[in-house]
C-alpha cells in the first residue's frame, strides 16, 4: 500500500525539487556524508556483476551508481511518476538498468536477486514487515538484505515534511528491522554505525588541538579506540544503523 503523499510527491516538490532528486547525491548539501553512507553499502555488497534490487529507488540515482559499478540492477518504486523520471537512465544503459512500478510490500520477484537494498526508504513503508518479507522472497538463497535507515527520533524530526507533503516517515531502528527480519526468515545479522554519522563526528565536531589529538593522529591504537568511542556515541545519540541480514543458503539449517 501507499498513501497519497508517496504517489504525488514528485509533483508536489516541483521542477527544482525534481532536478535536485535526479542529481543526488551531488546536489545534496550533505553530499560528502551521503557518499560515505553509499560507500559503506558498496563495501558490503557482493562483487559485480551480482544482481541487485533497490527498493524505493525514487528517480533512480542510486540504481544508476550501482549500474556504473557493474551491477545488474533493478529499481522499483510505488510512484509511477518517479519511475517515469527514471526511465531515461534505463534507456541510456541499453537495458542494463531496469525500473518498474511496484509495491515493495508485494514484490513480483522470487529468488532472483543476490542483494536487496533499502537506502533511506524502508521508513516510508506502511507495512515494513510485509516489505521485509517480500525482500526475503525476492532474494536467492544466501542473498543479503541491506538497510541504511534512520533510527529513533526520525519521525518527530520529520513532522514538517509529513505536514507539507503527506508522506510516511517512521523511526526505523535496527532492532525493529532485525525483529521483522527474524520473523521473515533471515538467520544471520550484522550491524554497523552509519558511516555518514561517523564522518560528521570526525569532520564537523570541533576537535581540540591538545596532545590527545596529536596522539590520535599518530598512533593506530588510539585511532581504533577513538573509532569505538565514535561508534558508541552515534549509536547512543543518533540511533542510525547500517544493517545487513542474510537469507539462509540452500540446504542450510535454521539458526537457533
N, C-alpha and C positions, 0 to 999 in steps of 0.2 A: 504494500500500500504506500501511498504518498499523499501528503496534504497539498493543498493548492499552492502554498508558498514555494514548495520544491518545483512544481511544474511550471510556475510563472516567473521563477527567479531571474532568468536571463533577460526576460522582457523588462522586469522591474529595475534592473541595475543600469539600463540604458546603454548607449553605444560606447561611452567611455568605460563603463564597467566591464563590458564585453571585451574591449581592447585590452584592458588590464588582465582579465581572466585568461585570454588567449596567449598573453606574453609571459605568464608565470613560468618560472619563479623570478625572472629577471625584472619584471615590473613591480614586484612587491618590495615594500620598504624594509621587510625582513629577509631580503634575498639571500644574504650571506648565511643566515641561520637556517633558512629553508634548504639551502644546498647541503648543509651539514646533515640535516634530517634526511634528505634524499640519499646522500652518500652512505649513511648507515643502512638504509634499505638495500642499496645496491651491494653493499658488503655482505649482506646476509643471503641474498638471492642465490640460487644455483647458477652456475655459469651459463652464458648464452650458448646455444640458441634455445634454452628452455622456453616452454610455453607458459605465458604469464597472463592472468586475468586481473585487470584493475576494476574494482567495483566502486561506483560513484565517481566516474572519471571526469565528469563535467565536460569541458570543451576539449579535453584530450591532451593537455600539455605534458602530464607525467607519462602517459602512454607513449607519446612521441619520444620522450627521453629514453624510455625502455627500448623502443624500436631502434633508436640511434646507437644504443649499447649492443644491439644484436639480438634482442629477444623477439620471439614470435608472440605478438601481444594482441589482446582483445580488450577493449574498453567498453564498459556498459554503464548506462545511467538511466534513471527513470524519466528524465526530462527529454522529450522529443526535440525541443529547441536546442539543448546542449549537444545532442548527437548531430543535429543538422550543422551546427557550428564546427563540430569536429571532423565532419566528412571530408573537407578539403585535405586534411592531413592524411587520411586513408588513401585518397586518390594520388597524392604526391608520393606515397610509399610504394605504389604499384601493387597494392593489395596486401603488403606485408603487415600493415596495421588494419584492424577491423573494429568498427564501432557499431554497437547495437543498442537500441532502446530496450531496456529490460528492468524489471523489478528485482532488485537484489535479494529480496526475501523469497523469491520463487524463480531461481535461475534456470534457464533451459539447457544446462550442461550436466553431464555425468562422466566423472573420471577422465576429464580432458586436459587438465592443467597441472603443471609442476608447482606453480605458486599462485596464490590469490593475495592481492594487496588491497588493503583499505588504508588510504593515506588521508587522514583528517576527513573521513567520510562516514565511518560507522556510526558516529554520534548524530548523524542526520536521519538514521533509520527509525521508523515507527516501531518495528519489532526486530531488534538487533539479534535476538535469539534465533529467529527464523532465518535472518541473513547469514548468521554463522553456520547454521545447519546446511543452508543452500551452498555455501562456500565449501563445506566439508564434502558434500556430494559432488561438487564440480572438480575436486582435486583427485589426481591419480593417487593410488596407494603410495605412501611415503612422501606425499606432497606437503608443502608448507603454507600456512596462513600467516601473513604479516599484517599487523595493525599498528599504525603510528597515530595515536589518538590523544586528545586532551583528557585530563583526569577530573577529579572533584573540583568544583568551583566554576567549571566552564559554562554551565547553563546560566548561572547567576550573572556571570560576566558578559553574557550574550543577550541579556534582556532587551537591549535597544535594537539589536539585529532581529530578534524574534518579533518585536513590535512593528518594526519597519517593513520586513519582508514576509512575515508569517511562516518562517521556516522552522524546522525541528532542530533544536540544539540541546544536547544532553551531556551530562557528565558520563565519561566512558573510561573509568579507571581499569587497569589491567586485571585487578581482582575480579571485577564483574565479567570482563571478557573471558577470563580463564574459566570461571564457573560455567558460563554458557558453552564454552569450548568443550569442557569435560562432558556436559550433557549431550553435545552433538556427536561425540566420539573421538575427539582429539585426545592423545595419550601422553604427549611429551611437550613441555613448555619451557621457553627461555624468555627472560625478561631483562630489559636494559633501560637505563635512563635515556631519554631522548637527547640526541646529540645537539639539537638546537638549544636546548636548555643549558647543556654543558658549555656550549660555545658562548652563550650570553654571559655565563658566570666568568669565563676566562677573559673575554674581550670587552665586556661592558662594566663589570664591577671595578670599583676604584681599589686598586691593589697598592698596599703600602710599599714604599721603596726601602723598607727595613732590611736587615740582614736575612730575615726569613725568606723574602722574595728572592734574594740572590742565591740562597741555598736551593730553593725550588727550581730555579733556572739551571743550576749546576749539577744537581745530583738526581739521578733517575729514581732512587728510592723515595726521596721526598716528593717527586712528581707523582709517583704511584700513590703515596699516602694522600696527597692533595686530591687526586682523582677520586679516591674512595670517599673523601670528605665531600667533594662536589656531588657525587652520586647520591650520598645520603641527604644532602641538602635539597637537591632537585626532587628527590622522592618525597621528602617531608613537606616542602613548601609548595611545589608546583604540581606534584602528583601526575605528571605526564609520563607515559611509558611507550617504549617500543617493545611489542610483544610478538613472539613467534610461537605458533602451535603447529604440531606435526601430526598428520594423519598416519595411522599405523601402516607399515609396509605390508605388501601382500603376504599372507601366511603368518604375520606376526600375531602373537597372543595379546590379549587385553592386559594393559598395565593395571597393576593393583594400586 
